[in-house]
Amino acid sequence: MSFHPNLLPMDVWEQIGYYFLARDDTFLGLLPGLTSLLLTCRWIHDSLSYPANPRLYARLFCSKFDIAAPRRRLSDRWFTAPCLAVELRKRFTMLQRVRRQVDYTVQDMWTCYLMMLENDGRNERQLEWAGLSHCISQCVSHQLPAATTTSSSGVYDTESISLLLWLSWMTSTKDRLRTESSSVRTWWTDKFLHRFLAAGFQFPSLYAPDSFLHLPISQNVDLMPPVISGPSPSVKRITHFSRPLTVSAPLLTAAALLSWMVRQELVQAAEPLDLESFSEIPPTRAAAIALNRPGPTLEDILAYREQRVACPHRTPLPASASWDTFDRVTCAIREEEDEDEDNELDEDIVEPGSEHQFDFSDSRDHEADWYRTVSCVNMFSLYRPLRGVVFSPGSLTGRWAGQFLFTSMDNYLRMLQGDTRVDANSVPMLARPLYWDLQEHHCLQPTEPLSPGADEYEGDDVLNAWLPRGFSLTKRESAIDVSEPVSETRRTVRYHTYCPDGPSNATYSNSATQALRREWMSDECSDEEIADDSDQAMWPIDVDTSWPVGDMADQFSATTSSDGYIDTVSQRNSGVADILVTGETGPLHGEAWGHYTVVGRVRSWDGLVVLLSQPKNAAHVALGKWVFKGYLHGENLVGRWRETTTAAGLVGYEGPFIVSKHS
């Protein structure tokens, strides 16, 4: 008796096709058995081909790529079967190009970058299969040098370079970097990355000018302060899950410094310290005190050499890489729709990390990077539908250690003036240690935060860490009181000290915790409402994707018009209206490298951290007064420093810095 395929319903054939294609032994790479399966007969081809059965390819997408992070960050209309099927084809095309190292595009690099921001194990393995690391090395060593051998005033494709450097960093485990030959490592540090550090003022290092604490701003401002914090990153319209997405390129200088620093650490570890050259230095602090010798001891220098940047690690795969997770995605969507209909948003909303969102931890390490990429694209736009957590309150509290790099003043001024005789790759750079013990203090809603100080150009005074000149700070038991300078409107604002190890897991005092207001907010509102809301910075801590508007049947097409949908995220803010940071070098490191105090602020729009470091003893002016501006990337705070004597409207003497958390 003959068997005809149409005797079985399509959903059974879909199950057969799925379990034939989604096996653990075929997890990596494309779908090698797909062609054979579709050529079995016309009926199977017509039942399981891409146009006829997008659900099958959506299930295959979920078996090969990570889905938890996108589900956490985007609304449900991005995850229809056609959307996932289109994304599967796009990623397969990209993987083939990268593996063959031919014809790959900037869109392909964006796809790789977003995959790493969404990585919980699967994405990283697929990119490893495609040979992404080798592709990056080949591209950087053969294609980019032509664009980076011009003078220090040359023009560069910063978008492509930035994407390649970030992908290189995100896949740079210590074990992989140890396999680099010394010649390759030297080429990276001395011939390629060095210029982005020495001449970093030419490249994007901030998502918006540092002369503004509160963003967005109106396009109708009569007089804009000078923008001297470098160019803004490029903004591009790309395709993600078959839908258009406006993104801001990641910052080039931060990726260059991270990649440079981790390689320098390996070089340093391979070269033992010549102790004879330090014979005149006291061996310990006790010996230095006995000899009345200020400055670092041999013990301090050895401790400095042992500092390490927080490096990426390889994400472990789930127990079974090819689990069928598509039905879990659609189940989560249906449950959220039921909650929406029942108006149970306050207590029953799906929290990030809940069991049925099948969440993992590694993609959460890139949460801030994702939200900066998709929401920090226009400093004039009130509407930021995909905004989310760009800074987690409490992240800065702890001990930090690192260094800042600098060139000679003469070389720096010549590069700044565009002297073509100066090669930024050949400019010597020196390093000086940085040690900070930092503490966060939060202004809690509904208290109005301290106003920023103004510079001579009517911009917010970044050279004083966005604080009014002449402010005073009084420490309390579990808070600080910050007073504005003497004036008719002088105010004193209380900032509650963040304590991660507080009693009963409370991060503030009992009175502050009881008064804390945490409300749900959404960007699905008018411009006027957003403008009112933006006057007081809101720090979202919980993010949940919004629900699409319109009939659910209308979304079963990746090419259908999306006019009936509004992409927003509903967020429960942390109740933090503003963040101040205080700190010091600490007694041990202060004796070696100078005693400094630190005060600063965090910009809620993009999580930019600005810290002012100045001598603890005002008489020690030789120690210098410095401003550090940067972003948190994992356990690293990376950015640029500058001196404070140059006017705010001019590019000052500056360089890169990095500190890593050690507690």
N, C-alpha and C positions, 0 to 999 in steps of 0.2 A: 504494500500500500504506500503510495507516494505521499510525501508531506509537502504542503504548500505553506510558505511563510505567513500568508494572510490569515491562516487559521489562528494565529496568536495575535492578541490586540497589541496596539502600538506601545502601550506602557510596559508590556512585558518585554518587547524587543528593546525598548529603551533601557530596561534593567539589564538585559543581557549585554547590550552594547556598552553600558557604563562599566560593569564589572569585568568585561573583557579588556577595556582600555585603561581602567584606573586601578592597576595592580601596583603593589609595592615595588616589584621589579621593573616596572616601566614608569615609576614616578618621575624620574629626572628626564628633562627634555620634552620633546614633542610627543605626538601620538603615533608611534611606528606601526601599529596595527590597524589604523583607521582606514587607510586605502584598501587594504585587503578585505576588511569588513564591508565597506561600501560597494566593492566589486562582486560581492557574493551573488547578488541578483538585483534586478531593478526595483523590486518591491522593498527590499531592505534599504537600498539607496534612497528611495523616495521617502522612507519612514525615518531614517536616521541621519540624513544629510543636514548640513548646517542651516539652510533656509527652512527646512521642514520641521526641524526639532531643536529650537534654540535651548530648550530646557536641558537636553542632554549635554550640550556644550557648556551651559551654565554650571551644571553639576561637575563636569570635568574641570572647569576653572577653579571651583572651590576645593577640588581634590589636589590641585597642583600649586595653588597660590594661596597666600594668607588673606583672610577675609575679615578677621576680627577688628582690625584697626579701621578699615574703610567703613564698616558698619557702625563703628563708634563715632565716626567723624562726619558722616554724610547722611543725607536723608534717604528714605526708602526708594525713591524713584531712580536712584543710581543703581539699584540692585535687582531690577527686573531680569528675567531670563535673557531677553535680547541684549540688554546692556552687558551682562556678564559674558555672553557669547561673543559679542564684538570685542570686548577687552581681551578675551582668550586669543582671538585671531591676531589682534594687535601685538600682544606680548610674544606669541610664537614667531611672528615676523621679525620682531626686534631680536629675539634670542638667536634666530638664524643669522641675522646680519652680524651680530656681535661675535658669534662663534666663527663665522667665516672672515670676520674683520674686513668686510667690504660694504660700502654703501650705507653705513649707519649714519643716522641723522641726529640733529639736536633734539628732535622729538623722541628719538630712541633713548638718548641720554636722560631726558626728563622722565621717561617711563622707568628707567633703571633707578633713578634717584627717588621717585615716589614709591617704587617697590621697596627700597631700603627703609624709607620712612614708615612703611607699613609692615616691616619684616617681623615675623614671629617664628622664623625657621624655614618655612617653605620657600619664600621669595629668595632668600640668600642662597639656598641650594641650587635653585634654577639658574641664578646668575653665575654661580660657580661652575655649573655644567657648561654654560655658554662661554666660559673663559673670560669673564669680565675683567679680572685683574690683569691678565695678559694683554687684553685689548686696550686697557687704559695705559699700560706701560708703553705699548707700541705707539699709541696715539700721541702720548706726551713726548716720547723720545724722537719720533720721526716727523710728526705733522705739526706740532705746536712750536718747535724751536724757530721755525721760519717767522712765526708771529711774535717771538720774544727776543729776537736778536737785534731789534731796532734800538734807538737811543732810549734813555730813561724817560723821555717825553713822548714815546711812541704810543700808538693806539692799538688796543688789544680787544680780542673777542672775549670779554670778561665773562659772558654767560657760559660759553662752552668750557672755558678754563675752570670756572667755578664749579660747574657740574662734575667735571672730571676729577678735580681735587677733592670734592666732598665724597664722591664715590670711592676714590682711592682711600680716603681716611676711614670711611665707614666699613670698608672691607679689610682694613690694615690691623689684623691681630698681631700681637708681638711675635708669635710663632712664625707667621708668614714673613714679617719684616726681617727676621733673623736669617731667612734663606736668601735675602738679597746679597749679591756680591758687593764687595767694598766699592768697586768702581761705579756700580749702579747707584748705590746709596750716596756716594759723593756727588754724582751727577745731579741727583734730586736736590740735595741740600745746597750745593754751590753753584750749579749752572741753571737751575730752573726755579726753585722756590725762593732763593735769596732775594731776588729783585722785588718780590711782592711784600717782603718785610722791610727792606731798606727804603723803598720808595712807596710805601703803603698808602701815602696820602693821595696817590693817583687812582686808587682802586676802591671799589665799594666796601665800606666797613660798617655802615649803619643803614637801617631801613628808611630812616627819615632824618632830616637835619637835627643836630643836638641842641639847636637854639630854641626848641619847643619842648616843654614838659608835657603839656596837655594837647593831645591830638584826638580827632582831626581839627583842622583850622579852616576858616572860611576862605574861599577863593577871592573874596572882595576886600581883603586886608589892604589898607591904604599903603602901608610901608612894611615890606618884608625885611627882616634882618639879614645880613650877609650869610650865605651858606658856605662855610669853610671846612666842613667835616667830610669832604670827599664826595664823589659822585654817588648817586643812588643806584641800587641794583636795577638791572633791566626787568621790565614787566612784559610778560608774554601770554598769549592765548594758546593753550594747548588742549588736547583731547584726553580725557580720563574717564574710563567706564563709558565710553561712547558719547560723552557730553562735554561741551566746552567748559574750560576752567581757566580763569585768569590767575597767574602765579607770578610771584616775585622771585628772581633768581637768588639762591643762597649766597651768603657773603664770601667773597673770594679771599680776603685777607685772613679771616678766621681759619678757613680750611688750610691755607698755605702755612700758617703758623703751627697748627696741630701736626700736619704732616712733617714739617721741618723739625719740630721739637722732638717727636718720638724717634726720628732717625738720629738726631744729635745725641740723644740719650744712649742709643745703641753704640754709637761711635765712642762716646765717653766711657761707657762700661768696658769696652774692649781695650782701652788705653789706660793702664794703671797710673795713678798719680805719682809724680816724681817728688817724693817726700823730701829729698835733699834741697830742693829749691825753696822749701818752706822751713828751713832749719832755724831761721830767725824769728819765726812766729811761735808764740806760746802754745804748748800742746793742748791745754785745757783752760777753762774759765778761771779755775782756782789759781793756776799759774799766772794768768794774765793779771788777776787782782793783786797777787803777791808782787809782781813786777810793775804794777801801776801802768799797764799797757792797754789802752782802749783798742777797740776794733775786733775783728774776727780772730778766732783761734784756729789751730789746725782741726780741732774737733768740730768747729762750726763749718769749716770748708768741706770736710768729709761728709757732714750731714747734708750740706747743700748739694753735693754731688750725688747723693742717694735719692734725691727727689725724683718722682716719676709722674708723668702725665697720665691721667686716667684714660686708658686705651680701650678701643672697642673689643668685644669678645665674640666668639662664634656662637650663634644662637642654637640651642639644641632643638631637634625636630620633635614634634609630638610622637607619642608611642607608635601610632600608625599614620604614616604620612599621607596615605590615600583615603582616609576616612571620608565618607560622604557627608559633607557639611552643608550642602545647599538647602536641604529640607530644614535644617536648624535655622538658617537665615530667614526663610519664608515663614517659619513658625514664630520667630521673634517678631517679624513684621506684623503678623496677624495678632499676636498678643498685644503689641503696642497699639494697634488700631482699636482693639477692644477697650483698652484702657482709655484711649482718647474719647471713644463714644461714651464711656461711663464718667468722663470728667474726673478721673482719679489721678490728676497730675501731681498733686502736692506730696503725697506720701508713697503712692504706689508706682511712681515712675521708675523705669528701668535704670538702675544706677550703673555707671561704668564699672566693669569688673564683676557684675552679677553672673550667676552660673549660666543662665541661658543666653548670655552674650558670648560664651565660650572665649573669654578674654585671656591674654597672656601678658607678660610683663615687658618684654623687650620693645615692642612697638610703642609702649608708653614712654620709654626713654626719649623718643623722638616726637612726643606730642607737641611741645612748644615749637620745634622746628617746622612741623606740618602747619600749625596755625599761623606762624609768621609767614610761611610761603603763600598761603591762600588768602590771608586777610590783610597783610601789611603791604598792600599794592598801591594805595593812593592816600596820601596824607590829607587830602581835601575831601574825601568821601565820607559822608555820614553813615552810609549804608554799608555794613560789613556783615553780610549774611552768614559767612562761615567762620566768624570769629570764635575764638576759644581760649584755652589756657596758654598764654605765652610766658607766664612766670608763676611758679607755685610758691605762695607765701611760705616763708620759713626756709627756703632753699639756701639762703646765704648764711644763716646762722651756723657757726662752726669755725674750725681752724683751716686756714688756707696757706699754701706754700707754692712758690713758683719763682718767676723772674721776669724782668723787663729788659728789652734789648735796645741798644742805641748805637748810632753812628757818631762820628766826630761832627762838631758843629759846622766845620768848613765843608765837609762832603755833603752834609744835609742841605746847606744853603745853596750849594752849586746844583744839586739835583732839583731843588725847589725852583731855581731860576731857569731850569731847562738846559743846563750846560751839557752839550752833546759829547764832551770829552770825558764825562763821568759815566762809567758803566755801573749800573746799580747792582749787577751781579758781582762786581769786584770790590764794592765798598766794604771795608772791614766793619764788623759789628761786635760789640761787647755786651756782656750780660751782667746784671746786678740782681741779687736775691730779693724776693718779696715775701714777707710773712705778715699775715693778718689774722687776728682773732675778731670775728665779726658777729654782730648781734642785730637782728631785725626788730623794728618797733612799728606797730601798725596803728594808724588812725582808723577807728571803727565807725561805721555808719551809725547814726546820721550826722556825726560830727564833721564839720567842714575842715578839710586839710589846711595845712600851712600854705600860704601863697608862695610862688616861686619868686626869687629875686630877679631884677631886671638889669641887663647890661647896658652899655652906653648906646647900643643900637636898638633898644627896646625889645630885644629878644630875652628869653628866659636865661638867667645867668648860669650857663653850664660851667664856667670857670670857678664858680662857687658851689658846684654840685646842685644847681637848681634851688639853692637856699638863699633867703634874703641876707644881704651883708649886715653884719652886726647882730644876728640872732643870738639868743642865749639858750642854753640847754641845761635843765636841772634834772638830775636822776632821782627817781622815786623807788619804792620797794619793788614794784612790778611794772613800772612805766617810766617814761621820760616826759617832762613838760618842756615844750619848745615855744619860746616867746619871740614874736616879731620885734624888729628894732623899735626904739622909742618913736612913737608918732601918735597922731590923734586917733588912729584906728588900731592901736596895738592890741594884739590878741595873744593869748596863751593857749596852745593846743596840746592836748594829751595824746601821746602815742603809747599804746600798750606793748610791753615787751613780749615778744614771741618766745615761748618756753616749750620746746618739744618734749621735755621730760617732766611736765607739770603734773601735779596731783590729779588723780582720776582721769588721766589722759587729756586734761584740759590744757590748751595752749596759752591761755591768758588767766588772769586772776578771776576769782569767782564772780565778782561784781561785773567785770567786763564781759565774761561769758554769758551771764544772764541777760545783759543788755544787747548782746550781739544780734543783729538783724541779718538774716539770710533769706533772700526772696528770689523767686524765679523771674527771669527776665528773658526777653526775646527781641530780635531785631525785626520782627514782623510788625512794624509800626510805622507811623509817619515820620518824616524828617524832623518835624517840630518836636515829637516825643524823644527822638534820638538826641537831638540837640540839648534838650533839657537834661537827659540822662548823662551826657558826656561831660557836663560841668563837674561831676564828681566821679573820679576813677572807680571802676568796678572790677574786681578781680574774680572772674568765674573760677570755680573749683570743680563743679560737676557739669558735664555737658551731655545733652541728649539730643539726638537728631529729631528734626521736625517731621510732621506728617504732611504728605502731599495733599493738595487741594483738588477736588474733582473726583470723577468716577474712577475707581480702581482699574476698570477694564481699559481705560484710555491709555494706561501707561505700558501696555504690553507691546510696545514697539520702540526700538531704539531710535527711530527716525521720526516719530510723531512729534508734532509741535509741542513745546513745553510751556506754552503761554498760560496754561491752567495751573501751573505749579509755582509755588514760592519756596525757594530754598532758604531756610533759616535754621538756626539752632536755638533751642531753649536752654537756658543756663540758670543754675542756682549760684549766685555770687557768694563769695566767702565772707561778705560783710566788711571787707577791708577797703577803705576809701583811699588810702595812701600808705606807702612804705618808706620809712626812713631807716638808714643803716648807720650804726656807730661801731667803732672798733679801735684797735691799736696794734702795734707790732708785737707786743708782749715783752715781758722783762728779759727772758732768755735771749731771744733773737734781737731785741733792741740793743743789748750790750754789744752785739757783734756788728749789726748793720745800721744802727741808728734808731732812736725812739721816735715813732710817728703815731699820730692819732688819725683816725679815719672817720669821715662822716659822708653820707651820700643819700641817694634817692633812686627809686626805680620808676621808670615810665610805664604806665599800664598799657599803652597802645601796642608796644612791641616787646616789652620786658627789658628795655635797655637799662643797664645798671651804670650809674655814674657815681664815682667815689672820689672824694678830695682827700689826699694824703698830705699832711703837713707836720713839721717837727713838733714834738710834744713840748719842748722848751723853745719858746719863741725866739730866744737868743741864738739858737743854732740854725741860722738862716742858710748856712752852707749845705745843709742836708737837702734843701730844695723843697718846693711845694708843687705837687703834681696832681693832675686829674686823670683818672682811669675810666675809660668808657668801653663797655663790652657786654656780651651776652653769655648766658649759661648754655653750654652744650654738654649735657650729661653732668659729670662732676668737675668740669673745667669751666672757668670763667675766662673768656678769650676776647681780646679787643686791642685798642690803641690807647696809649698814654700821651699826654702833652703837658708842657710847662705852662705856667699861669701868668707869666710876666708880659707876654705878647697880647695885644688887644684882641678882644673876642672876634673882631671882624677880619682878622688876619690869620693865615695858617701859621701855627706856632711850631716850635721844635717838638717833634713827636717820634713815636716808635711803637712797636708791638709789645704786648705783655700777655702772660698766661699764668694763672694760678689754679691749683687743683685742691679739692677738698680732702682733708686728711683726718676728719673726725665726723 
